[in-house]
Amino acid sequence: MKTTLPLALVLVAVTTTMAQQAPPAAPQGATGAKPELPAGVPTPRDYVIGPDDVLVVVFWREKEMSSEVAVRPDGMISLPLLNDVQASGLTPEELRARLTEIASKLIEEPTVTVVVKQINSRKVFVTGQVGKPGPYPLSGPTTVLQLIAMAGGLQEYADSKNILIMRTEGGKPVSFKFNYKDVSKGKNLKQNIELKPGDTIIVP
């Protein structure tokens, strides 16, 4: 017993010293790793943000400044601490640079990411004899045939040979004819034009 007791005391002392020297555990979320970004919709590099688009703005290590926001009709977005910022008319990269410039007055070396979550500003419209008439967002290159498919296809009594695409060019209305039967059979494919924001497809 005389030799065992001092050894036990030494072991206790060593264990206590090691515990004191061990670094404190890092709090959860403080690892410095960048957060996972929400999935955005595919957009071209030159995509221009417009009213009603939904954006996710992420400030690395500044959670209170991050937010999911919709672009207002006046083209502005409202962000915590930054107030109103012009977003409409800018690409996501241009908006990121603008937010970085503004935030640098409040925090040191801000790291900002802008993700387009929903595209609502670039719309085309389908009316008439289709399964689901209404507005549809243009999230990428879309042809007349593709949009008709998105709208649920033609109804049974649709006049598939006399579909019209209405468009405004130079402030004046213009129209294009579309023969669904021909295009679906691989004929007259030039009719299957790529749609532009604001186009309206009329299926009689």
PyRosetta script that sets phi, psi and omega in degrees:
from pyrosetta import init, pose_from_sequence

init()
pose = pose_from_sequence("MKTTLPLALVLVAVTTTMAQQAPPAAPQGATGAKPELPAGVPTPRDYVIGPDDVLVVVFWREKEMSSEVAVRPDGMISLPLLNDVQASGLTPEELRARLTEIASKLIEEPTVTVVVKQINSRKVFVTGQVGKPGPYPLSGPTTVLQLIAMAGGLQEYADSKNILIMRTEGGKPVSFKFNYKDVSKGKNLKQNIELKPGDTIIVP")
pose.set_psi(1, -32.5)
pose.set_omega(1, -178.0)
pose.set_phi(2, -66.4)
pose.set_psi(2, -32.2)
pose.set_omega(2, -178.6)
pose.set_phi(3, -88.4)
pose.set_psi(3, -25.7)
pose.set_omega(3, -176.8)
pose.set_phi(4, -74.6)
pose.set_psi(4, -40.0)
pose.set_omega(4, -175.3)
pose.set_phi(5, -62.2)
pose.set_psi(5, -49.5)
pose.set_omega(5, 177.9)
pose.set_phi(6, -59.9)
pose.set_psi(6, -37.9)
pose.set_omega(6, 179.7)
pose.set_phi(7, -63.3)
pose.set_psi(7, -40.0)
pose.set_omega(7, 178.7)
pose.set_phi(8, -64.2)
pose.set_psi(8, -39.6)
pose.set_omega(8, 179.3)
pose.set_phi(9, -64.6)
pose.set_psi(9, -39.2)
pose.set_omega(9, 179.1)
pose.set_phi(10, -63.1)
pose.set_psi(10, -43.5)
pose.set_omega(10, -179.9)
pose.set_phi(11, -62.9)
pose.set_psi(11, -40.9)
pose.set_omega(11, 178.2)
pose.set_phi(12, -63.5)
pose.set_psi(12, -42.6)
pose.set_omega(12, -178.9)
pose.set_phi(13, -64.3)
pose.set_psi(13, -43.1)
pose.set_omega(13, 179.7)
pose.set_phi(14, -64.2)
pose.set_psi(14, -43.4)
pose.set_omega(14, -179.8)
pose.set_phi(15, -62.1)
pose.set_psi(15, -42.0)
pose.set_omega(15, 179.8)
pose.set_phi(16, -64.0)
pose.set_psi(16, -43.0)
pose.set_omega(16, -179.7)
pose.set_phi(17, -63.0)
pose.set_psi(17, -43.3)
pose.set_omega(17, 179.9)
pose.set_phi(18, -64.2)
pose.set_psi(18, -37.9)
pose.set_omega(18, 179.3)
pose.set_phi(19, -65.7)
pose.set_psi(19, -37.5)
pose.set_omega(19, 179.5)
pose.set_phi(20, -68.4)
pose.set_psi(20, -33.3)
pose.set_omega(20, -176.8)
pose.set_phi(21, -83.6)
pose.set_psi(21, -18.0)
pose.set_omega(21, -177.9)
pose.set_phi(22, -65.4)
pose.set_psi(22, 135.0)
pose.set_omega(22, 179.5)
pose.set_phi(23, -67.2)
pose.set_psi(23, 146.5)
pose.set_omega(23, 179.8)
pose.set_phi(24, -65.2)
pose.set_psi(24, 146.6)
pose.set_omega(24, 179.5)
pose.set_phi(25, -66.3)
pose.set_psi(25, 137.9)
pose.set_omega(25, 179.3)
pose.set_phi(26, -70.0)
pose.set_psi(26, 136.1)
pose.set_omega(26, 178.3)
pose.set_phi(27, -62.7)
pose.set_psi(27, 150.0)
pose.set_omega(27, -177.9)
pose.set_phi(28, -60.7)
pose.set_psi(28, 134.4)
pose.set_omega(28, 179.4)
pose.set_phi(29, 88.4)
pose.set_psi(29, 0.4)
pose.set_omega(29, -177.7)
pose.set_phi(30, -108.6)
pose.set_psi(30, 27.7)
pose.set_omega(30, -177.5)
pose.set_phi(31, -78.9)
pose.set_psi(31, -13.9)
pose.set_omega(31, -179.3)
pose.set_phi(32, 88.7)
pose.set_psi(32, -5.4)
pose.set_omega(32, 178.4)
pose.set_phi(33, -71.2)
pose.set_psi(33, 142.7)
pose.set_omega(33, 179.1)
pose.set_phi(34, -70.3)
pose.set_psi(34, 142.7)
pose.set_omega(34, -179.2)
pose.set_phi(35, -69.8)
pose.set_psi(35, 155.7)
pose.set_omega(35, 175.6)
pose.set_phi(36, -70.2)
pose.set_psi(36, 133.6)
pose.set_omega(36, -178.6)
pose.set_phi(37, -88.0)
pose.set_psi(37, 146.8)
pose.set_omega(37, 176.8)
pose.set_phi(38, -67.0)
pose.set_psi(38, 153.0)
pose.set_omega(38, 179.4)
pose.set_phi(39, -70.0)
pose.set_psi(39, 131.3)
pose.set_omega(39, 176.9)
pose.set_phi(40, -105.4)
pose.set_psi(40, 172.5)
pose.set_omega(40, 176.7)
pose.set_phi(41, -83.7)
pose.set_psi(41, 149.1)
pose.set_omega(41, 178.1)
pose.set_phi(42, -62.2)
pose.set_psi(42, 125.9)
pose.set_omega(42, 178.9)
pose.set_phi(43, -134.8)
pose.set_psi(43, 143.6)
pose.set_omega(43, 174.6)
pose.set_phi(44, -66.4)
pose.set_psi(44, 158.2)
pose.set_omega(44, -177.0)
pose.set_phi(45, -61.2)
pose.set_psi(45, -28.7)
pose.set_omega(45, -178.5)
pose.set_phi(46, -96.5)
pose.set_psi(46, 16.9)
pose.set_omega(46, 179.6)
pose.set_phi(47, -60.9)
pose.set_psi(47, 133.4)
pose.set_omega(47, -179.0)
pose.set_phi(48, -104.8)
pose.set_psi(48, 124.9)
pose.set_omega(48, -179.5)
pose.set_phi(49, -66.8)
pose.set_psi(49, 142.4)
pose.set_omega(49, 179.8)
pose.set_phi(50, -136.7)
pose.set_psi(50, 173.5)
pose.set_omega(50, 179.0)
pose.set_phi(51, -56.1)
pose.set_psi(51, 143.1)
pose.set_omega(51, 179.1)
pose.set_phi(52, 78.7)
pose.set_psi(52, -9.3)
pose.set_omega(52, 173.0)
pose.set_phi(53, -63.1)
pose.set_psi(53, 146.8)
pose.set_omega(53, 177.8)
pose.set_phi(54, -107.0)
pose.set_psi(54, 125.7)
pose.set_omega(54, -177.4)
pose.set_phi(55, -117.3)
pose.set_psi(55, 151.0)
pose.set_omega(55, 169.6)
pose.set_phi(56, -116.0)
pose.set_psi(56, 119.4)
pose.set_omega(56, -179.9)
pose.set_phi(57, -109.0)
pose.set_psi(57, 119.9)
pose.set_omega(57, -176.6)
pose.set_phi(58, -117.7)
pose.set_psi(58, 123.5)
pose.set_omega(58, 172.4)
pose.set_phi(59, -102.9)
pose.set_psi(59, 117.5)
pose.set_omega(59, -178.8)
pose.set_phi(60, -62.6)
pose.set_psi(60, 127.6)
pose.set_omega(60, 179.2)
pose.set_phi(61, 65.0)
pose.set_psi(61, 15.3)
pose.set_omega(61, 176.8)
pose.set_phi(62, -133.0)
pose.set_psi(62, 68.4)
pose.set_omega(62, -172.9)
pose.set_phi(63, -60.2)
pose.set_psi(63, -34.6)
pose.set_omega(63, -177.1)
pose.set_phi(64, -68.2)
pose.set_psi(64, -16.7)
pose.set_omega(64, 179.3)
pose.set_phi(65, -95.6)
pose.set_psi(65, -12.1)
pose.set_omega(65, -178.4)
pose.set_phi(66, -81.5)
pose.set_psi(66, 149.6)
pose.set_omega(66, -176.0)
pose.set_phi(67, -165.5)
pose.set_psi(67, 154.3)
pose.set_omega(67, 168.1)
pose.set_phi(68, -101.8)
pose.set_psi(68, 123.6)
pose.set_omega(68, -172.6)
pose.set_phi(69, -135.5)
pose.set_psi(69, 151.0)
pose.set_omega(69, 172.5)
pose.set_phi(70, -101.9)
pose.set_psi(70, 140.0)
pose.set_omega(70, 178.3)
pose.set_phi(71, -73.7)
pose.set_psi(71, 126.1)
pose.set_omega(71, -177.6)
pose.set_phi(72, -73.0)
pose.set_psi(72, 165.1)
pose.set_omega(72, 177.2)
pose.set_phi(73, -57.1)
pose.set_psi(73, -27.1)
pose.set_omega(73, 178.3)
pose.set_phi(74, -83.6)
pose.set_psi(74, 2.8)
pose.set_omega(74, 176.7)
pose.set_phi(75, 87.4)
pose.set_psi(75, 2.4)
pose.set_omega(75, -177.0)
pose.set_phi(76, -98.3)
pose.set_psi(76, 157.5)
pose.set_omega(76, 168.3)
pose.set_phi(77, -123.9)
pose.set_psi(77, 151.2)
pose.set_omega(77, 178.7)
pose.set_phi(78, -111.4)
pose.set_psi(78, 124.9)
pose.set_omega(78, -178.6)
pose.set_phi(79, -124.9)
pose.set_psi(79, 146.1)
pose.set_omega(79, 177.6)
pose.set_phi(80, -56.2)
pose.set_psi(80, 132.9)
pose.set_omega(80, 177.9)
pose.set_phi(81, 73.7)
pose.set_psi(81, -26.2)
pose.set_omega(81, -177.3)
pose.set_phi(82, -97.7)
pose.set_psi(82, -13.1)
pose.set_omega(82, -179.1)
pose.set_phi(83, 62.4)
pose.set_psi(83, -140.8)
pose.set_omega(83, -174.8)
pose.set_phi(84, -85.5)
pose.set_psi(84, 134.5)
pose.set_omega(84, 179.4)
pose.set_phi(85, -133.9)
pose.set_psi(85, 135.6)
pose.set_omega(85, 177.6)
pose.set_phi(86, -69.4)
pose.set_psi(86, 125.4)
pose.set_omega(86, 179.6)
pose.set_phi(87, -118.9)
pose.set_psi(87, -38.8)
pose.set_omega(87, -178.5)
pose.set_phi(88, -63.4)
pose.set_psi(88, 137.0)
pose.set_omega(88, -179.1)
pose.set_phi(89, 92.7)
pose.set_psi(89, -5.0)
pose.set_omega(89, 179.4)
pose.set_phi(90, -110.0)
pose.set_psi(90, 152.3)
pose.set_omega(90, 169.3)
pose.set_phi(91, -79.0)
pose.set_psi(91, 161.3)
pose.set_omega(91, 176.5)
pose.set_phi(92, -54.4)
pose.set_psi(92, -37.5)
pose.set_omega(92, 179.6)
pose.set_phi(93, -67.8)
pose.set_psi(93, -40.4)
pose.set_omega(93, 178.1)
pose.set_phi(94, -65.4)
pose.set_psi(94, -39.1)
pose.set_omega(94, 177.4)
pose.set_phi(95, -66.9)
pose.set_psi(95, -39.9)
pose.set_omega(95, 177.8)
pose.set_phi(96, -58.7)
pose.set_psi(96, -44.6)
pose.set_omega(96, 179.5)
pose.set_phi(97, -64.0)
pose.set_psi(97, -39.3)
pose.set_omega(97, 179.7)
pose.set_phi(98, -65.4)
pose.set_psi(98, -44.2)
pose.set_omega(98, 179.4)
pose.set_phi(99, -66.0)
pose.set_psi(99, -37.3)
pose.set_omega(99, 177.0)
pose.set_phi(100, -61.6)
pose.set_psi(100, -42.3)
pose.set_omega(100, 179.6)
pose.set_phi(101, -63.2)
pose.set_psi(101, -44.4)
pose.set_omega(101, -178.8)
pose.set_phi(102, -69.0)
pose.set_psi(102, -44.7)
pose.set_omega(102, -176.6)
pose.set_phi(103, -67.8)
pose.set_psi(103, -24.9)
pose.set_omega(103, -179.1)
pose.set_phi(104, -64.7)
pose.set_psi(104, -15.4)
pose.set_omega(104, 176.3)
pose.set_phi(105, -80.6)
pose.set_psi(105, -14.3)
pose.set_omega(105, -177.6)
pose.set_phi(106, -111.4)
pose.set_psi(106, -36.1)
pose.set_omega(106, -178.6)
pose.set_phi(107, -131.8)
pose.set_psi(107, 160.4)
pose.set_omega(107, -176.9)
pose.set_phi(108, -85.2)
pose.set_psi(108, 128.3)
pose.set_omega(108, 176.2)
pose.set_phi(109, 46.5)
pose.set_psi(109, 63.3)
pose.set_omega(109, -179.8)
pose.set_phi(110, -67.1)
pose.set_psi(110, 143.2)
pose.set_omega(110, 174.5)
pose.set_phi(111, -114.9)
pose.set_psi(111, 115.2)
pose.set_omega(111, -172.0)
pose.set_phi(112, -118.9)
pose.set_psi(112, 141.2)
pose.set_omega(112, 173.4)
pose.set_phi(113, -128.1)
pose.set_psi(113, 136.3)
pose.set_omega(113, 177.4)
pose.set_phi(114, -118.7)
pose.set_psi(114, 123.3)
pose.set_omega(114, 179.9)
pose.set_phi(115, -118.9)
pose.set_psi(115, 130.8)
pose.set_omega(115, 174.1)
pose.set_phi(116, -84.6)
pose.set_psi(116, 109.0)
pose.set_omega(116, -176.8)
pose.set_phi(117, -85.9)
pose.set_psi(117, -39.2)
pose.set_omega(117, 178.6)
pose.set_phi(118, -139.4)
pose.set_psi(118, 137.4)
pose.set_omega(118, 174.6)
pose.set_phi(119, -102.2)
pose.set_psi(119, 111.8)
pose.set_omega(119, 180.0)
pose.set_phi(120, -120.2)
pose.set_psi(120, -8.5)
pose.set_omega(120, -175.5)
pose.set_phi(121, -85.4)
pose.set_psi(121, -28.5)
pose.set_omega(121, -178.6)
pose.set_phi(122, -97.8)
pose.set_psi(122, 96.0)
pose.set_omega(122, -174.5)
pose.set_phi(123, -120.7)
pose.set_psi(123, 149.7)
pose.set_omega(123, 168.0)
pose.set_phi(124, -124.8)
pose.set_psi(124, 163.8)
pose.set_omega(124, -173.2)
pose.set_phi(125, -128.0)
pose.set_psi(125, 142.0)
pose.set_omega(125, 176.2)
pose.set_phi(126, -124.5)
pose.set_psi(126, 129.2)
pose.set_omega(126, 179.6)
pose.set_phi(127, -134.0)
pose.set_psi(127, 155.8)
pose.set_omega(127, 178.4)
pose.set_phi(128, 101.8)
pose.set_psi(128, -144.0)
pose.set_omega(128, -169.0)
pose.set_phi(129, -85.5)
pose.set_psi(129, 66.3)
pose.set_omega(129, 173.0)
pose.set_phi(130, -126.7)
pose.set_psi(130, 165.6)
pose.set_omega(130, -177.2)
pose.set_phi(131, -64.2)
pose.set_psi(131, -41.3)
pose.set_omega(131, -176.6)
pose.set_phi(132, -134.5)
pose.set_psi(132, 79.0)
pose.set_omega(132, 178.1)
pose.set_phi(133, -66.3)
pose.set_psi(133, 153.8)
pose.set_omega(133, 178.3)
pose.set_phi(134, 142.9)
pose.set_psi(134, -172.8)
pose.set_omega(134, 179.0)
pose.set_phi(135, -81.2)
pose.set_psi(135, 147.8)
pose.set_omega(135, 177.6)
pose.set_phi(136, -136.4)
pose.set_psi(136, 134.5)
pose.set_omega(136, 179.2)
pose.set_phi(137, -74.4)
pose.set_psi(137, 143.3)
pose.set_omega(137, 174.7)
pose.set_phi(138, -97.1)
pose.set_psi(138, 93.7)
pose.set_omega(138, -179.5)
pose.set_phi(139, -89.3)
pose.set_psi(139, -5.2)
pose.set_omega(139, 179.2)
pose.set_phi(140, -173.5)
pose.set_psi(140, -178.9)
pose.set_omega(140, 179.3)
pose.set_phi(141, -55.8)
pose.set_psi(141, 126.3)
pose.set_omega(141, -176.6)
pose.set_phi(142, -138.5)
pose.set_psi(142, 129.9)
pose.set_omega(142, 178.6)
pose.set_phi(143, -94.0)
pose.set_psi(143, 170.6)
pose.set_omega(143, 178.8)
pose.set_phi(144, -59.7)
pose.set_psi(144, -46.6)
pose.set_omega(144, -179.1)
pose.set_phi(145, -60.8)
pose.set_psi(145, -40.7)
pose.set_omega(145, 179.3)
pose.set_phi(146, -64.9)
pose.set_psi(146, -40.8)
pose.set_omega(146, -178.2)
pose.set_phi(147, -69.8)
pose.set_psi(147, -37.1)
pose.set_omega(147, 176.1)
pose.set_phi(148, -60.9)
pose.set_psi(148, -39.5)
pose.set_omega(148, 176.9)
pose.set_phi(149, -64.0)
pose.set_psi(149, -42.3)
pose.set_omega(149, 177.7)
pose.set_phi(150, -61.5)
pose.set_psi(150, -31.5)
pose.set_omega(150, -178.4)
pose.set_phi(151, -86.2)
pose.set_psi(151, 13.5)
pose.set_omega(151, 175.1)
pose.set_phi(152, 90.3)
pose.set_psi(152, 9.3)
pose.set_omega(152, 178.2)
pose.set_phi(153, 79.0)
pose.set_psi(153, 178.6)
pose.set_omega(153, -178.1)
pose.set_phi(154, -81.8)
pose.set_psi(154, 147.5)
pose.set_omega(154, 173.4)
pose.set_phi(155, -75.2)
pose.set_psi(155, 166.9)
pose.set_omega(155, -174.4)
pose.set_phi(156, -58.2)
pose.set_psi(156, -39.2)
pose.set_omega(156, -174.7)
pose.set_phi(157, -103.3)
pose.set_psi(157, 20.3)
pose.set_omega(157, 178.0)
pose.set_phi(158, -68.5)
pose.set_psi(158, 143.1)
pose.set_omega(158, 175.7)
pose.set_phi(159, -85.1)
pose.set_psi(159, 87.7)
pose.set_omega(159, -170.8)
pose.set_phi(160, -69.9)
pose.set_psi(160, -13.6)
pose.set_omega(160, -177.8)
pose.set_phi(161, -90.8)
pose.set_psi(161, -11.5)
pose.set_omega(161, -172.9)
pose.set_phi(162, -128.6)
pose.set_psi(162, 43.1)
pose.set_omega(162, 176.2)
pose.set_phi(163, -77.1)
pose.set_psi(163, 142.1)
pose.set_omega(163, -179.2)
pose.set_phi(164, -118.8)
pose.set_psi(164, 142.5)
pose.set_omega(164, 170.5)
pose.set_phi(165, -112.4)
pose.set_psi(165, 118.2)
pose.set_omega(165, 179.7)
pose.set_phi(166, -98.5)
pose.set_psi(166, 136.0)
pose.set_omega(166, -177.1)
pose.set_phi(167, -146.6)
pose.set_psi(167, 152.9)
pose.set_omega(167, 174.6)
pose.set_phi(168, -107.2)
pose.set_psi(168, 122.5)
pose.set_omega(168, 178.7)
pose.set_phi(169, -128.8)
pose.set_psi(169, 122.9)
pose.set_omega(169, -179.0)
pose.set_phi(170, 62.0)
pose.set_psi(170, 30.8)
pose.set_omega(170, 179.7)
pose.set_phi(171, 80.9)
pose.set_psi(171, 2.5)
pose.set_omega(171, -178.5)
pose.set_phi(172, -119.8)
pose.set_psi(172, 141.5)
pose.set_omega(172, 178.6)
pose.set_phi(173, -74.3)
pose.set_psi(173, 136.9)
pose.set_omega(173, 174.4)
pose.set_phi(174, -131.2)
pose.set_psi(174, 159.5)
pose.set_omega(174, -179.5)
pose.set_phi(175, -135.4)
pose.set_psi(175, 152.7)
pose.set_omega(175, 178.1)
pose.set_phi(176, -130.1)
pose.set_psi(176, 138.5)
pose.set_omega(176, 177.3)
pose.set_phi(177, -87.9)
pose.set_psi(177, 149.4)
pose.set_omega(177, -180.0)
pose.set_phi(178, -140.4)
pose.set_psi(178, 119.4)
pose.set_omega(178, 177.4)
pose.set_phi(179, -100.7)
pose.set_psi(179, 103.0)
pose.set_omega(179, -175.3)
pose.set_phi(180, -60.5)
pose.set_psi(180, -41.1)
pose.set_omega(180, -177.8)
pose.set_phi(181, -63.3)
pose.set_psi(181, -43.5)
pose.set_omega(181, 179.8)
pose.set_phi(182, -62.5)
pose.set_psi(182, -50.8)
pose.set_omega(182, -176.1)
pose.set_phi(183, -63.6)
pose.set_psi(183, -40.9)
pose.set_omega(183, -179.3)
pose.set_phi(184, -66.3)
pose.set_psi(184, -18.4)
pose.set_omega(184, 176.7)
pose.set_phi(185, -99.4)
pose.set_psi(185, 5.6)
pose.set_omega(185, 178.2)
pose.set_phi(186, 85.3)
pose.set_psi(186, 15.9)
pose.set_omega(186, -179.9)
pose.set_phi(187, -105.3)
pose.set_psi(187, 150.2)
pose.set_omega(187, 175.8)
pose.set_phi(188, 47.3)
pose.set_psi(188, 51.1)
pose.set_omega(188, -174.3)
pose.set_phi(189, -68.6)
pose.set_psi(189, -13.9)
pose.set_omega(189, 177.2)
pose.set_phi(190, -63.8)
pose.set_psi(190, -21.0)
pose.set_omega(190, 177.5)
pose.set_phi(191, -66.9)
pose.set_psi(191, -26.5)
pose.set_omega(191, -174.7)
pose.set_phi(192, -80.9)
pose.set_psi(192, 68.3)
pose.set_omega(192, -173.4)
pose.set_phi(193, -74.2)
pose.set_psi(193, 158.9)
pose.set_omega(193, 173.8)
pose.set_phi(194, -80.0)
pose.set_psi(194, 131.2)
pose.set_omega(194, -175.7)
pose.set_phi(195, -78.0)
pose.set_psi(195, 154.4)
pose.set_omega(195, 177.0)
pose.set_phi(196, -120.2)
pose.set_psi(196, 154.1)
pose.set_omega(196, 177.9)
pose.set_phi(197, -53.8)
pose.set_psi(197, 133.8)
pose.set_omega(197, 179.8)
pose.set_phi(198, 96.4)
pose.set_psi(198, -11.8)
pose.set_omega(198, 178.7)
pose.set_phi(199, -63.6)
pose.set_psi(199, 148.3)
pose.set_omega(199, 175.0)
pose.set_phi(200, -126.5)
pose.set_psi(200, 127.1)
pose.set_omega(200, 176.7)
pose.set_phi(201, -99.8)
pose.set_psi(201, 124.1)
pose.set_omega(201, -179.5)
pose.set_phi(202, -110.6)
pose.set_psi(202, 118.3)
pose.set_omega(202, 179.4)
pose.set_phi(203, -109.8)
pose.set_psi(203, 102.7)
pose.set_omega(203, -177.3)
pose.set_phi(204, -71.6)
pose.dump_pdb("model.pdb")
